[in-house]
């Protein structure tokens, strides 16, 4: 049974790596805008109409220069719809200057040091026997799992986000678009 599981995992990894290599060569579109691997995380994100809330939050938290830095960073980037799914008034409250520390913690909870493209993330999941623990810049832990060919990321509260677009390669890392905002404890 173990060899069969190992074979399936190896085939899965090969498929993900091939898909990752193919997507690295193709022009990735996010929020209706092309994403350029020669641009940094911020320079690409500001062009995505699906990430205007995230960009506003990054600006309010004072993280623009950090995410323009050399990195590398892996960013699990929630969409506008993900932010809109938070309880009413949450985003407006977080964007207030007096909540900058809390906003910064939430945003950096979506950032993992290093560049974990889909192939590297899948490898970590396989090494972890079905799940990978990812230490965030905020100091928390995200858990990544694969199911049905998709990667899911779970926060410390048990909320799960699905990666909807993987491997948006940046000059200073990689973005994986997610459908939920992940929250630290």
Secondary structure, 3 states (H helix, E strand, C coil): CHHHHHHHHHHHHHHHHHHHHHHHHCCEEECCEEECCCCCHHHHHCCCHHHHHHHHHHHHHCCHHHHHCCCCEEEEEECHHHHHCCCCCHHHHHCCHHHHHHHHHHHHCCEEECCCCHHHHHHHHHHCCCEEEEEECCCCEEEEEEECCEEEEECCCCCEEEEEEEEEEECCEEEEEECCCCCCC
